[in-house]
């Protein structure tokens, strides 16, 4: 356990960038994300009184991309530039996804006394957004780990030769995981 007080521990992730550059990255990314959302609304307009499918799809797809981004930047550290998360995460994806329009759409459904549609939209958006973050993260992990390796893959290796912990450590012999948890695995997905 560290002897440092919690407020003294360094924040995980890439090194910090100067504040002005971070603000510039967030602003530029936010403008691009908002323009992309606006473009989606123009290309796929929702008629007055219809279910707000465009905002639903924008929010869910944005959440999937957030899952991808978090794996690449935080979990795996594949992207380390200090402005990537502020630009893409807070900026582009923050501008692209929209809680305010979601809330306004729910309010509009309630004003029109479409209670079933309003509740369905509220619940479906939250569940689909959470599932999308998970799916985006899981798909990214799988791609980074080499995708499917042979018919059975690493996890299905013969006789359980290789098991991986969630963080990629080879746990069959307490390995430290420096080899990505696939020590001794050939392309066919079998150990040895």
C-alpha positions as CSV (number, residue, x, y, z in Angstrom):
1,X,0.0,0.0,0.0
2,X,1.3,3.5,-0.8
3,X,2.3,5.8,2.0
4,X,1.1,8.8,0.1
5,X,-2.2,10.5,1.0
6,X,-5.0,9.9,-1.6
7,X,-4.9,13.5,-2.7
8,X,-1.1,13.1,-3.5
9,X,-1.4,10.0,-5.7
10,X,-0.9,10.7,-9.4
11,X,-4.0,10.5,-11.6
12,X,-4.0,7.4,-13.8
13,X,-3.6,7.9,-17.5
14,X,-1.3,9.9,-19.8
15,X,0.6,12.9,-18.4
16,X,-1.2,16.1,-18.1
17,X,-1.1,18.7,-20.8
18,X,-1.0,22.5,-20.2
19,X,-4.5,23.7,-19.3
20,X,-4.9,26.0,-22.3
21,X,-4.1,23.2,-24.7
22,X,-6.6,20.9,-22.9
23,X,-9.3,23.6,-23.1
24,X,-8.6,24.1,-26.8
25,X,-8.7,20.4,-27.5
26,X,-12.1,20.1,-25.6
27,X,-13.5,23.1,-27.5
28,X,-12.4,21.9,-30.9
29,X,-13.6,18.3,-30.2
30,X,-16.9,19.6,-28.8
31,X,-17.5,21.6,-31.9
32,X,-16.8,18.6,-34.2
33,X,-19.0,16.3,-32.1
34,X,-21.9,18.8,-32.0
35,X,-21.7,19.3,-35.7
36,X,-21.7,15.5,-36.2
37,X,-24.8,15.2,-34.0
38,X,-26.5,18.1,-35.9
39,X,-25.6,16.4,-39.2
40,X,-27.2,13.1,-38.0
41,X,-30.4,15.0,-37.0
42,X,-30.5,16.7,-40.4
43,X,-29.9,13.5,-42.3
44,X,-32.3,11.5,-40.2
45,X,-34.9,13.9,-38.9
46,X,-37.5,12.8,-36.4
47,X,-41.0,13.9,-37.3
48,X,-42.9,15.8,-34.6
49,X,-44.5,13.2,-32.3
50,X,-42.4,10.3,-33.5
51,X,-40.0,8.2,-31.3
52,X,-36.7,10.1,-31.2
53,X,-34.7,7.4,-32.9
54,X,-31.9,9.7,-34.1
55,X,-31.0,10.9,-30.6
56,X,-31.3,7.3,-29.4
57,X,-28.8,6.0,-32.0
58,X,-26.5,9.0,-31.5
59,X,-26.3,8.4,-27.8
60,X,-25.9,4.6,-28.0
61,X,-23.2,4.8,-30.8
62,X,-21.4,7.5,-28.9
63,X,-21.4,5.3,-25.8
64,X,-19.9,2.4,-27.8
65,X,-17.1,4.7,-29.0
66,X,-16.5,5.9,-25.4
67,X,-16.0,2.2,-24.5
68,X,-13.5,1.9,-27.3
69,X,-11.7,5.0,-26.2
70,X,-11.4,4.1,-22.6
71,X,-9.9,0.7,-23.4
72,X,-7.3,2.4,-25.7
73,X,-6.4,5.2,-23.4
74,X,-7.0,4.2,-19.8
75,X,-7.1,0.4,-19.6
76,X,-4.5,-0.6,-22.1
77,X,-2.6,2.7,-22.5
78,X,-2.3,2.2,-26.3
79,X,-3.0,5.9,-26.9
80,X,-0.9,8.1,-24.6
81,X,-0.9,11.6,-26.0
82,X,-2.3,13.8,-23.2
83,X,-4.8,15.6,-25.5
84,X,-6.5,12.4,-26.9
85,X,-9.0,11.9,-24.0
86,X,-9.9,15.6,-23.7
87,X,-10.3,16.0,-27.5
88,X,-12.1,12.7,-28.3
89,X,-13.7,11.8,-25.0
90,X,-14.9,15.1,-23.5
91,X,-14.9,17.0,-26.8
92,X,-16.0,15.0,-29.7
93,X,-18.0,12.3,-27.9
94,X,-19.3,14.8,-25.3
95,X,-20.5,17.0,-28.1
96,X,-21.9,14.1,-30.1
97,X,-23.9,12.5,-27.3
98,X,-26.6,14.5,-25.7
99,X,-28.3,14.2,-22.3
100,X,-30.1,17.5,-22.7
101,X,-31.8,16.5,-26.0
102,X,-32.6,13.1,-24.5
103,X,-34.3,14.8,-21.5
104,X,-36.1,17.2,-23.8
105,X,-37.4,14.3,-25.9
106,X,-38.6,12.5,-22.8
107,X,-40.3,15.7,-21.6
108,X,-41.9,16.1,-25.0
109,X,-43.3,12.6,-24.9
110,X,-44.7,13.2,-21.5
111,X,-46.3,16.5,-22.5
112,X,-48.0,14.7,-25.4
113,X,-49.1,12.1,-22.7
114,X,-47.2,9.3,-24.4
115,X,-46.3,7.7,-21.1
116,X,-45.4,4.3,-22.5
117,X,-43.1,5.7,-25.1
118,X,-41.5,8.1,-22.6
119,X,-40.7,5.4,-20.1
120,X,-39.6,3.0,-22.9
121,X,-37.3,5.7,-24.2
122,X,-35.8,6.5,-20.8
123,X,-35.2,2.9,-19.9
124,X,-34.1,1.8,-23.4
125,X,-31.6,4.6,-23.7
126,X,-29.9,3.9,-20.3
127,X,-29.8,0.2,-20.9
128,X,-28.6,0.4,-24.5
129,X,-26.0,3.1,-23.6
130,X,-24.5,0.9,-20.8
131,X,-24.6,-2.2,-23.0
132,X,-22.9,-0.2,-25.8
133,X,-20.1,1.0,-23.5
134,X,-19.5,-2.6,-22.4
135,X,-19.7,-4.0,-26.0
136,X,-17.4,-1.3,-27.4
137,X,-14.9,-2.0,-24.6
138,X,-15.2,-5.8,-25.0
139,X,-14.8,-5.7,-28.8
140,X,-11.7,-3.5,-28.5
141,X,-10.1,-5.8,-25.9
142,X,-10.8,-8.7,-28.2
143,X,-9.3,-7.0,-31.2
144,X,-6.2,-5.9,-29.2
145,X,-5.8,-9.4,-27.9
146,X,-5.6,-10.7,-31.4
147,X,-9.3,-11.6,-32.0
148,X,-10.1,-15.3,-32.6
149,X,-7.0,-17.5,-32.5
150,X,-8.0,-20.7,-34.3
151,X,-11.2,-22.6,-33.8
152,X,-11.0,-22.7,-30.0
153,X,-9.0,-19.5,-29.2
154,X,-6.7,-19.0,-26.3
155,X,-9.4,-19.3,-23.6
156,X,-10.4,-22.7,-25.1
157,X,-6.9,-24.0,-25.3
158,X,-6.6,-27.8,-25.0
159,X,-6.9,-29.1,-21.4
160,X,-7.0,-25.5,-20.1
161,X,-3.3,-25.0,-20.8
162,X,-3.7,-21.2,-20.6
163,X,-6.1,-19.2,-18.5
164,X,-6.0,-15.4,-18.5
165,X,-6.9,-13.1,-15.6
166,X,-9.0,-10.1,-16.6
167,X,-5.9,-7.9,-16.7
168,X,-4.0,-10.2,-19.1
169,X,-1.8,-12.0,-16.5
170,X,-1.0,-15.6,-17.2
171,X,-2.5,-17.2,-14.1
172,X,-1.7,-20.9,-14.6
173,X,1.6,-20.4,-12.8
174,X,1.3,-17.0,-11.2
175,X,3.1,-15.3,-14.1
176,X,3.5,-11.5,-13.9
177,X,1.6,-11.0,-17.2
178,X,4.5,-9.2,-19.0
179,X,3.9,-11.5,-22.0
180,X,0.3,-10.6,-22.2
181,X,-0.9,-13.8,-20.6
182,X,-0.2,-15.9,-23.7
183,X,3.2,-17.5,-22.8
184,X,3.8,-20.6,-24.9
185,X,0.7,-20.2,-27.1
186,X,1.0,-20.9,-30.8
187,X,-1.3,-19.4,-33.4
188,X,-3.5,-22.4,-33.3
189,X,-4.5,-21.5,-29.8
190,X,-2.8,-24.5,-28.1
191,X,-0.1,-24.3,-25.5
192,X,3.4,-25.7,-26.0
